[in-house]
Amino acid sequence: MNEIMETIYQWHEGRKIKQISVSLGIDRKTVRKYLGLLNDLSIRRGNPLPEEQDLIGSLKDLMARRAASYRAPGIELVGRYWDDINLFIRT
């Protein structure tokens, strides 16, 4: 969560995605992913940021909702072979 918060703070202070990426040592796509969370929370650069604990709570709620709605198609495909796989692994 610290990496996400630092990304948000740097972006809010006007730094570009590439600058944030270099300063934190993370990929630009990861920075974009983190900033995409702000878009879903309707947080804009020109507006003040919510209090840190409120922002963290909102981010955790959003990520939990996203995780709950994530569908893993691979599980459905492998599911019918689950017992066979477990038997193979244990022997």
Legacy VTK file of the C-alpha trace (Angstrom):
# vtk DataFile Version 3.0
C-alpha trace
ASCII
DATASET POLYDATA
POINTS 91 float
0.000 0.000 0.000
2.960 2.339 0.621
3.979 2.100 -3.034
0.468 2.975 -4.162
0.231 5.925 -1.779
3.624 7.291 -2.816
2.593 6.982 -6.472
-0.574 8.936 -5.725
1.263 11.665 -3.800
3.841 12.162 -6.534
1.164 12.270 -9.230
-0.893 14.742 -7.218
2.151 17.009 -6.927
2.367 17.127 -10.718
4.996 14.530 -11.560
4.651 12.655 -14.830
4.178 8.888 -15.034
7.724 8.332 -16.279
9.186 10.432 -13.457
7.180 8.497 -10.866
8.235 5.221 -12.443
11.926 6.106 -12.272
11.797 7.528 -8.742
9.994 4.487 -7.306
11.660 1.876 -9.514
8.378 0.467 -10.814
7.103 -0.065 -14.337
5.110 2.708 -16.025
2.231 0.279 -16.560
2.102 -0.304 -12.818
1.985 3.457 -12.203
-0.891 3.723 -14.688
-2.695 0.860 -12.954
-2.391 2.589 -9.586
-3.555 5.904 -11.015
-6.488 4.123 -12.650
-7.731 3.383 -9.139
-7.983 7.137 -8.556
-10.098 7.539 -11.654
-12.557 4.989 -10.267
-12.666 6.964 -7.009
-13.226 10.262 -8.912
-10.041 11.801 -7.503
-8.581 14.499 -9.718
-5.169 16.155 -9.671
-6.483 19.687 -9.063
-8.658 18.720 -6.107
-7.338 18.105 -2.609
-6.625 14.498 -1.683
-8.776 12.890 0.993
-7.181 12.194 4.372
-4.646 9.383 4.101
-6.626 6.857 6.165
-9.825 7.630 4.237
-7.994 7.212 0.938
-6.426 3.926 2.053
-9.830 2.653 3.160
-11.407 3.615 -0.171
-8.578 1.963 -2.112
-8.847 -1.248 -0.087
-12.615 -1.359 -0.623
-12.200 -0.785 -4.353
-9.525 -3.477 -4.678
-11.648 -5.926 -2.673
-14.638 -5.298 -4.963
-12.452 -5.798 -8.024
-10.986 -9.011 -6.623
-14.447 -10.350 -5.764
-15.677 -9.768 -9.299
-12.587 -11.292 -10.936
-13.350 -14.470 -12.815
-10.543 -16.937 -13.355
-11.480 -18.934 -16.453
-8.523 -21.269 -15.950
-10.017 -22.557 -12.719
-13.175 -23.561 -14.558
-11.162 -25.439 -17.176
-8.947 -27.206 -14.661
-11.695 -27.765 -12.117
-13.012 -30.911 -13.698
-9.522 -32.453 -13.429
-8.907 -31.260 -9.867
-9.079 -34.701 -8.249
-6.777 -36.220 -10.882
-4.253 -33.410 -10.418
-4.238 -33.803 -6.643
-3.784 -37.554 -6.977
-0.875 -37.042 -9.392
0.823 -34.509 -7.103
0.539 -36.693 -4.009
2.041 -39.787 -5.609
LINES 1 92
91 0 1 2 3 4 5 6 7 8 9 10 11 12 13 14 15 16 17 18 19 20 21 22 23 24 25 26 27 28 29 30 31 32 33 34 35 36 37 38 39 40 41 42 43 44 45 46 47 48 49 50 51 52 53 54 55 56 57 58 59 60 61 62 63 64 65 66 67 68 69 70 71 72 73 74 75 76 77 78 79 80 81 82 83 84 85 86 87 88 89 90
